[in-house]
Amino acid sequence: MTSPSPAHDERGNDARRLRHSDRTFLICFSVLAGSYLLLLVSTLVADLFYTSPGHLWHALQSAEIRYAIRLSLLSCTLTALLSLWVAVPIAYLMARLKFPGKGLADALLDIPIVLPPLVIGLSLLILFQTPPGRAVERWIPVTYAVPSVILAQFMVACAFAVRTLRATFDQISPRHEQVALTLGCSRSQAFWMVVLPEARRGVLTAGTLAWARALGEFGPILVFSGATRFKTEVLSTTVFLELSVGNLEAAVAVSLLMVAAAVAVLLLIRTQGLDSALGRPL
Amino acid sequence: MNPARKIVAGSLLAIVVLTALLFWNPRNRPSEAARRPLLVYCAAGLKSPVETVAREYEQITGVSVQLQFGGSGLLLNNLRVARRGDLFLAADSSFLDAARSNGVLAEVIPLARMTPVIAVPRGNPRQITSLRDLERPDVQIAYANPEATAIGRVTRQALERSGDWAAIQPRIKVLKPTVNDVANDVKLGTVDAGIIWDATVAQYPELEAVHAPQLDGSVGDVGIGVLTFCDQPAQALKFARFLGARDRGLPAFARAGFSVVEGDVWKERPEVVLYSGGVNRVAIEETVRLFEQREGVTVNRIYNGCGILTAQIRAGQRPDAYFACDVSFMTNVASHFRPARELADTRMVILTAPGNPKGLRSLADLARPGLAVGVANEQQSALGALTARLLRAEALLSNVMANVRVQTPTADLLVNQLRTGSLDAVLVYAANASGVKGVLDAVELPQPQALAVQPYAVGRSSENAQLMTRFLEDLRSPASRQRFEQSGFHWRDVPPAP
């Protein structure tokens, strides 16, 4: 008799059931994940129906829009870099040090995320009317000039970078760092050679998040920088201004340009990004 | 190089390069072509202050200023024939008026104010101390022709008002064609006195001014005007701004005996801040752009809801000018501005889907059960405040509010929501609907409360008040009016109440 033993049969059934349940699990997750992607893609497709190649072409033809694209891309990238330079030390110190008032510092770092954007713009405007603010303005004009765009973006983008990096550094076990220290590394060497490479994924995420936040920022910019053509007009304010007169077609056309620019830059960073700087793949 | 150094060096380099790119704006490079000389027709009487200021200007900017002197009338004839040159600086406003009516004058930048006085020979031999003395039978006076000169016209009006004209008229020995001829007569002694500008007296060392309070209200203006055939208006206006700047040209005029106007502060390239209600943007943006180009200035424009703008003004911001969505958003910050001029108005409309499928014709229709209506928020916007006021006046507030699905801080949100089909009707300004003409249907509301009026005012403490006043003139121009009307506004242009 070579009929399969019940035990073997049961094991086979188990495996099948297992494979079956795996498949169900993956299908469920794929459906959930896909539904969000579908939502994203459908909004973009719906957007396309609200504009036309003519509107897109018209937008690209306009010198104002080309200037806004340039200013948007330059300022966002600068903001993202500056945010990282500030957010990395903040997040590292917050993750590694214990000091009095840390809870308060933590809460303060969330202010830009919590505050309504208009209030951030208004607060910056007021800050630069104070005597120290005016002193700065004498050397570098900030209010209603290009630096105000960067500052307004930086205020918000940096807070998001800090949040992301804080989680990253919290999750990196201090063990490797301590081993490096016992092997004779200085604190700075340990940071640059051990901690930062370990945190590179977080740094990259923080950078892209800051970049994306900066690109979409317009509330504070509208108040603190104005919307002067060829000067402080960025893509997000263009969209807002076109919307404010019911010109949906132009607003959507510019939005699609923003989406295209964002996707291109984010893909570039993901594929090139830090691995070239660190000399190893992510 | 270890990766750490690479990251640090790379990112710092990127920051430097990006910053450099940001500030390197190819559009802002000064053009060398603008270094052509300026030709200024200048009234001879103004020679000394203008020459000083022109030399200073040449030193600072490297642009040479060619001054052509002569009597104002002669210059006016010359430039009308030659049809070239950049600026005209006349001795009094009557010549500027004449130039304007001949169509050769564009902007005028005021420099000084002149007041009529009684001119007598130095030492005042006939003891003339008031207008009463001119009525004495032993006094003979020369008078500038009221038909031909500004001084003659305005002083006769003033004297008629004060009741002195009848007594003075018999003492007039001669009528002269210009104010300088009157001064010459007094100087030569052919008459005992004449009524001329205080600034004219200041040009004649042989004369002395006697102040007459009755004439104080009849001021004349000295100003420099840009000629319509000037082909480098930005350069011409720059010199005119220099001449009319309180810290540059005007002190020279003050030293020469003129009572100068309150000029702007000199800046090579002024930057001004304009606050404007978002609804006005489409109507003014092109005018702003042309103004920037012509004047060679930068206008930083801040468009936003007027509630937010007035909040910023109350928080201490001082825009050089403010163009409000409605007078109600000007009155609460009026103390920071000069009297406002109402430029346009726009009526509220019921905006519906194309073809008005629900047949909404009046405010009362909005109270019909089952409608989805959108209105602006009463606290956050001028439109919302007007909407609530209107509905209250019509006793429809609670009925319509029962249908209100959304209250937004700005009208554009309502228009966009209507366009996407989530509402049946919204209450907005006609000007909000100008961008969607033909896409949505608008029903105008006839009620007097359904009108928003847009006033423009120059900041009281602005250092660029003259500049912003010239911008107002541009806003009032026929081309600008056309842009307002195309944007769904109704033209108004009502001067401020005195």
Boltz contact constraints between the chains, C-beta under 6 A:
constraints:
  - contact:
      token1: [A, 74]
      token2: [B, 18]
      max_distance: 6.0
  - contact:
      token1: [A, 74]
      token2: [B, 21]
      max_distance: 6.0
  - contact:
      token1: [A, 74]
      token2: [B, 22]
      max_distance: 6.0
  - contact:
      token1: [A, 77]
      token2: [B, 18]
      max_distance: 6.0
  - contact:
      token1: [A, 78]
      token2: [B, 18]
      max_distance: 6.0
  - contact:
      token1: [A, 81]
      token2: [B, 11]
      max_distance: 6.0
  - contact:
      token1: [A, 81]
      token2: [B, 14]
      max_distance: 6.0
  - contact:
      token1: [A, 81]
      token2: [B, 15]
      max_distance: 6.0
  - contact:
      token1: [A, 126]
      token2: [B, 315]
      max_distance: 6.0
  - contact:
      token1: [A, 129]
      token2: [B, 316]
      max_distance: 6.0
  - contact:
      token1: [A, 144]
      token2: [B, 300]
      max_distance: 6.0
  - contact:
      token1: [A, 146]
      token2: [B, 22]
      max_distance: 6.0
  - contact:
      token1: [A, 192]
      token2: [B, 4]
      max_distance: 6.0
  - contact:
      token1: [A, 226]
      token2: [B, 300]
      max_distance: 6.0
  - contact:
      token1: [A, 226]
      token2: [B, 301]
      max_distance: 6.0
  - contact:
      token1: [A, 226]
      token2: [B, 302]
      max_distance: 6.0
  - contact:
      token1: [A, 227]
      token2: [B, 303]
      max_distance: 6.0
  - contact:
      token1: [A, 228]
      token2: [B, 300]
      max_distance: 6.0
  - contact:
      token1: [A, 228]
      token2: [B, 301]
      max_distance: 6.0
  - contact:
      token1: [A, 230]
      token2: [B, 27]
      max_distance: 6.0
  - contact:
      token1: [A, 243]
      token2: [B, 412]
      max_distance: 6.0
  - contact:
      token1: [A, 244]
      token2: [B, 278]
      max_distance: 6.0
  - contact:
      token1: [A, 244]
      token2: [B, 412]
      max_distance: 6.0
  - contact:
      token1: [A, 245]
      token2: [B, 282]
      max_distance: 6.0
  - contact:
      token1: [A, 245]
      token2: [B, 435]
      max_distance: 6.0
  - contact:
      token1: [A, 246]
      token2: [B, 415]
      max_distance: 6.0
  - contact:
      token1: [A, 246]
      token2: [B, 435]
      max_distance: 6.0
  - contact:
      token1: [A, 246]
      token2: [B, 436]
      max_distance: 6.0
  - contact:
      token1: [A, 247]
      token2: [B, 435]
      max_distance: 6.0
  - contact:
      token1: [A, 248]
      token2: [B, 419]
      max_distance: 6.0
  - contact:
      token1: [A, 277]
      token2: [B, 6]
      max_distance: 6.0
  - contact:
      token1: [A, 277]
      token2: [B, 7]
      max_distance: 6.0
  - contact:
      token1: [A, 278]
      token2: [B, 3]
      max_distance: 6.0
  - contact:
      token1: [A, 279]
      token2: [B, 3]
      max_distance: 6.0
